[in-house]
Amino acid sequence: MIDSRTTRRPDCVTEIRMGNSVLVVSGYFKKDTTTTAADKMARVLEAEAAATQEPTYPA
């Protein structure tokens, strides 16, 4: 079976050591995206802040 997809290098590679093993994780991002990593992280932080926010009670 011939793979017709073009191979591309991963956008990020992380190595994690667990005991005697090394796990290599490759990450790929969408090619045609318009949001940046900073935009995505800002959304994550906003969602986390909203989820952990203390409810306000009237006095």
C-alpha positions, -999 to +999 in steps of 0.1 A: +000+000+000+014+034-010+007+064+012-004+092-011-002+119+016+028+142+016+050+138+046+058+170+066+079+176+096+060+180+129+055+216+142+066+206+177+083+175+192+083+167+229+103+140+246+090+126+279+111+102+300+091+077+320+113+052+338+136+035+313+114+046+283+114+078+263+081+088+247+084+111+217+052+131+210+050+149+177+024+178+172+009+192+141-010+224+137-036+232+110-020+247+080-048+272+072-055+285+107-058+322+115-055+320+153-021+320+170-009+299+199-012+331+220-049+334+210-056+299+220-038+301+253-057+333+261-090+315+256-078+287+279-069+311+306-102+330+303-122+298+305-101+286+335-106+320+353-144+319+346-146+283+360-127+291+392-143+325+399-161+328+433-198+336+429-208+370+443-236+371+468-256+402+476-250+416+511 
